[in-house]
Amino acid sequence: MNTFASFNPPVGQESAKQPANISVHFMGRTITIGAENITFLEGDGNYTYVYTCAGRRYLICKTLKWLARKLDNNFIRVHKSFLVNADYVISCAEDGRALKMRCGNEAVVSRRKTKEIIGIFGERVQRISA
């Protein structure tokens, strides 16, 4: 007799998505960083800098495109080289070309994404002039 029951969620209902984690090698150890602790990511070719809310910067050998697929919808691609966590954006420049992050850094917004970013962050955060 089988004592284990398998559970399949009904069609159209998905189980809760686990938050993504990113593993980085730092000083001979592997550190796991939760997506909720990442403020933004900056791409540099086949490498990406991961910036955390603690003010740390880690370099990993994954592309920004690969990380964008792994992370949840809270991360928004604002530029070819920047992927920001919407929870950490505190202000948007008047022209929409830069986002000020809670950690003090700024993420550049591409010309093509300016209208979309103003639509997303223009109403949520206080606008500043650059």
Summary of the structure (lengths in Angstrom):
residues: 130
radius of gyration: 17.8
end to end distance: 69.0
largest distance: 69.4
contacts: 329
relative contact order: 0.15
helix: 18%
strand: 41%
